[in-house]
Amino acid sequence: MKKKSGNVGSHRTAGDVTSIRRKLFASGLCGKSKVASSVREKLHSWQGTERYILLRGEHGVEFDLALREMIISQDQDALLYPLILDCRKISSTNSISSLSAALRKPDYAGRSLLFLNGETLTVARRVFLGRWLQSMEEEDAVNGSNRVICVTLSGVPAENNCYSLDEDLLHLCANRLLRLPPLRERTEDIPEMIKSIFAVISGQDILNEEALSQQLLGTFQDCMLEGNFDLLLDTITQSSVINGTSTFDVMRFKELIVKMGGSKSDASDTAVRGDDEVKPEGPSGLGSDDFLDAIHGSKEIRKKTGITNIPFEKYVLNLPKD
């Protein structure tokens, strides 16, 4: 199917960005009864406009059915797209089991996968999900592959191989991953994914081995696998990448990390900026402005530099114009 090419270099207004967001979230599959009749149409519509596929599970949607429909469509391009599975409203462990079975099929052995845990999952289901992710990691270790990078949105503690990200940044990260070679053509995909995500949240356009120290890369990997935010906070201030970003507010970013994922140390820990002490509020919903303040400076700085919205132009590839 012919892909629409986005006008990546053009200027987009706030209205354009709002429209883009609507398209990004328009792929939700709502209600089990609607899946069989709509999933193929939705997948085909996404194949024509985006470089990745987003499937949302709500009210007991069986992902296995959606994945089978995609295979039945026999669109080879679709099978190569990174697949994002949004399980924030998943209603049962049966759906997770179904997803687990589907992803073990040969059709998905080499695809890039971004998996979303959710705010609505109970502790028991998060434990179930964590065990499933662990089993997949063990299989990957045997097979020499890395299939899954797991992300939770703000509001859920970073645990079980999960790292919290704001929802807007989720899509930036997803598109950033598309700049990498296909999974089957690279051997160190997890570190590359970490560098790609860090490139988004640090505001850096290009990151390479020299710019991103092995220490910081290892710290991010520890953070993802163990939820070890203490080491991350210690390392951020020492990073030449962060300190070399002119408008990057290190302490503000540290506060956001604490809010997003918490810390394994005493909950009374504080993040300090100047002479003020700011107590982290614990996991909570964080808006786009919080991230932009950290990444590109205050609203006043952003007005001077022309950065007033989520910087889709810098990161998103092939988005269609309205």
C-alpha positions in Angstrom: 0.0 0.0 0.0 1.3 3.4 -0.9 2.4 5.5 2.1 1.6 9.2 2.4 4.8 11.2 2.9 4.7 13.8 5.6 5.9 17.4 5.1 8.5 17.0 7.8 10.3 20.2 7.3 7.2 22.5 7.2 6.0 24.6 10.1 2.9 23.3 12.0 0.6 25.4 14.0 -0.9 24.4 17.4 -4.1 23.4 15.5 -2.1 21.1 13.3 -0.5 19.5 16.4 -3.9 19.0 17.9 -5.1 17.3 14.7 -2.0 15.1 14.7 -2.7 14.1 18.3 -6.3 13.1 17.3 -4.8 10.9 14.6 -2.3 9.4 17.0 -5.1 8.4 19.4 -7.7 7.5 16.8 -6.8 3.9 16.6 -8.3 2.8 19.8 -10.2 -0.5 19.7 -13.2 0.0 22.0 -15.4 -3.0 22.8 -14.9 -6.6 22.1 -17.9 -6.8 19.7 -16.3 -4.2 17.4 -12.9 -5.8 17.0 -13.6 -8.4 14.3 -15.3 -6.0 12.0 -13.0 -3.0 12.5 -9.5 -4.1 13.2 -8.5 -4.8 9.6 -9.9 -1.5 8.4 -8.1 0.4 11.2 -4.8 -1.4 10.5 -5.0 -0.6 6.9 -5.9 3.1 7.6 -2.8 3.3 9.8 -0.6 1.6 7.3 -1.3 4.4 4.9 -0.6 7.3 7.3 1.9 6.2 10.0 5.2 4.3 10.3 3.9 2.3 13.3 0.8 0.6 14.5 -1.0 1.3 17.7 -3.5 -1.2 19.2 -5.4 -0.3 22.3 -7.0 -2.9 24.6 -10.1 -1.8 26.4 -12.9 -3.8 28.0 -11.5 -7.2 27.4 -10.3 -6.7 23.8 -8.4 -9.9 22.8 -5.1 -8.8 21.2 -4.7 -12.2 19.8 -7.7 -11.6 17.5 -6.3 -8.3 16.4 -2.9 -9.8 15.6 -4.5 -12.7 13.7 -6.4 -10.2 11.6 -3.2 -8.4 10.8 -1.7 -11.6 9.6 -4.8 -12.5 7.6 -4.5 -9.2 5.8 -1.2 -10.5 4.4 0.2 -7.0 4.3 3.9 -7.6 4.6 4.6 -3.9 5.4 2.3 -4.1 8.4 4.2 -7.1 9.7 7.4 -5.0 9.6 6.0 -2.0 11.4 6.8 -1.5 15.0 3.8 -2.5 17.0 2.6 -0.6 20.0 0.3 -2.4 22.4 -1.5 -0.1 24.8 -2.8 -2.2 27.7 -3.6 0.6 30.1 -7.3 -0.4 30.2 -6.8 -4.1 29.8 -9.5 -5.8 31.9 -8.2 -9.3 32.6 -5.1 -11.5 32.8 -6.7 -13.7 30.1 -6.0 -10.9 27.6 -2.4 -10.7 28.7 -2.2 -14.5 28.3 -3.7 -14.2 24.8 -1.2 -11.5 23.9 1.7 -13.7 25.2 0.6 -16.6 23.1 0.3 -14.4 20.0 3.7 -12.9 20.3 5.3 -16.3 20.5 4.2 -17.0 16.9 6.8 -17.0 14.2 5.2 -14.0 12.6 6.4 -11.7 15.4 9.8 -13.2 16.1 11.7 -10.3 14.6 9.5 -7.2 15.0 10.1 -4.2 17.1 7.6 -4.0 19.9 6.7 -1.2 22.4 4.5 -2.6 25.1 2.5 -0.3 27.4 1.6 -1.3 30.9 -1.3 0.6 32.4 -2.5 2.8 35.3 -5.6 0.6 35.7 -3.8 -2.7 36.2 -4.2 -4.1 39.7 -1.1 -5.1 41.6 -1.9 -8.8 40.9 -2.1 -8.1 37.2 1.1 -6.1 37.2 2.9 -9.0 39.0 1.4 -11.4 36.3 2.7 -9.0 33.6 6.1 -8.8 35.2 6.4 -12.5 35.3 5.4 -12.7 31.6 8.0 -10.1 30.7 10.6 -11.9 32.6 9.9 -15.2 30.8 10.2 -13.4 27.5 13.5 -11.9 28.5 14.8 -15.4 29.5 13.7 -16.7 26.1 15.4 -13.7 24.4 18.6 -14.5 26.3 18.5 -18.1 24.9 17.7 -17.0 21.4 20.0 -14.0 21.3 17.1 -11.5 20.6 15.4 -8.6 22.3 11.8 -8.3 21.5 10.2 -6.1 24.1 10.8 -2.7 25.6 8.1 -2.0 28.1 6.9 1.5 29.0 4.4 2.7 31.5 2.8 6.1 31.5 3.1 8.4 34.5 1.1 7.3 37.4 2.5 3.8 37.6 5.8 3.1 39.5 8.6 2.1 37.2 9.0 -1.6 37.9 9.0 -4.9 36.1 11.1 -3.7 33.2 9.1 -0.5 32.9 10.1 3.1 32.5 7.6 5.9 32.9 7.1 8.4 30.1 4.6 11.1 29.4 2.0 10.1 26.7 3.1 12.8 24.3 6.7 11.6 24.6 5.6 8.0 24.0 4.8 8.8 20.4 8.0 10.8 20.0 9.9 7.8 21.3 8.0 5.4 19.0 9.0 7.5 16.0 12.5 7.9 17.2 12.9 4.1 17.2 12.0 4.1 13.5 15.3 5.7 12.7 17.0 2.5 13.8 17.6 -0.4 11.5 15.0 -3.2 11.7 15.3 -5.4 14.8 16.5 -8.4 12.8 19.4 -6.4 11.4 20.8 -5.2 14.7 22.2 -7.1 17.7 22.2 -4.4 20.4 18.7 -3.0 20.1 17.9 -2.4 23.7 20.9 0.0 24.3 20.0 1.7 21.0 16.4 2.1 22.1 17.6 3.6 25.4 19.8 6.0 23.5 16.9 6.9 21.2 14.5 7.6 24.1 17.2 9.6 25.9 17.7 11.6 22.7 14.0 12.6 22.9 13.8 13.5 26.5 17.2 15.3 26.5 16.3 17.4 23.4 19.4 16.1 21.5 18.9 15.6 17.8 21.7 13.1 17.4 23.3 10.9 20.1 26.3 8.7 19.4 28.6 6.6 21.5 30.9 9.5 22.2 28.1 11.8 23.3 26.4 9.3 25.5 28.8 7.7 28.0 28.7 4.0 28.6 28.1 4.9 32.3 24.9 6.7 31.5 23.8 4.1 29.0 24.3 1.4 31.6 22.4 3.5 34.2 19.4 3.8 31.9 19.4 0.1 31.3 19.6 -0.5 35.1 16.7 2.0 35.4 14.6 0.0 33.0 15.3 -3.4 34.3 15.4 -2.6 38.1 13.7 0.7 38.5 16.9 2.1 40.0 16.3 5.8 39.9 18.8 6.7 42.6 21.8 5.8 40.3 20.1 7.6 37.4 19.7 10.8 39.4 23.4 10.7 40.5 24.6 10.2 36.9 22.4 12.8 35.2 24.3 15.7 36.8 27.6 14.2 35.7 26.5 13.7 32.1 28.2 15.8 29.4 25.1 15.3 27.3 22.9 17.0 29.8 25.3 19.7 30.9 26.1 20.5 27.3 22.4 21.3 26.5 22.1 25.1 26.8 18.5 25.3 28.0 18.3 22.0 29.8 17.4 22.4 33.5 19.2 19.5 35.2 17.5 19.9 38.6 14.0 20.3 37.0 14.6 17.1 35.1 15.7 15.3 38.3 12.5 16.4 40.0 10.4 15.0 37.1 12.2 11.7 37.2 11.4 11.5 40.9 7.7 12.4 40.2 7.5 9.9 37.3 9.1 6.9 38.9 9.8 7.6 42.5 13.0 6.5 44.2 14.1 3.3 45.9 15.5 5.4 48.7 13.6 6.9 51.6 10.4 8.5 50.3 11.3 11.7 52.1 14.2 12.3 49.8 14.1 15.8 48.2 15.3 17.1 44.9 17.1 20.4 45.4 17.2 23.4 43.0 19.3 26.3 44.2 18.5 27.1 47.8 15.0 25.6 47.6 14.0 22.1 48.6 11.2 20.5 46.5 9.6 17.4 47.9 8.7 15.0 45.1 5.0 14.4 44.9 5.3 10.7 44.0 4.0 9.3 40.8 1.4 11.6 39.3 0.2 12.7 35.9 2.6 15.2 34.3 1.7 17.5 31.5 3.6 18.4 28.4 4.7 21.7 29.9 6.6 20.0 32.7 8.7 18.1 30.2 9.2 21.2 28.0 10.3 23.2 31.0 12.9 20.7 31.7 14.0 20.0 28.1 13.8 23.5 26.5 13.7 25.9 29.5 10.9 28.0 30.9 7.9 29.3 28.9 9.7 32.6 28.5 12.8 30.9 27.1 10.6 28.8 24.8 8.8 31.9 23.5 12.2 33.4 22.6 13.4 30.3 20.9 10.1 29.6 19.2 9.5 26.3 21.1 5.9 26.6 22.2 4.4 23.1 21.6 5.6 19.5 21.8 8.4 19.5 19.2 6.8 17.1 16.8 8.7 18.5 13.8 12.0 17.5 15.3 11.1 13.9 16.0 8.1 12.6 14.2 8.6 11.1 10.7 6.1 10.9 7.9 3.1 12.5 9.6 0.4 13.4 7.0 -0.9 16.9 6.6 -4.6 17.4 7.1 
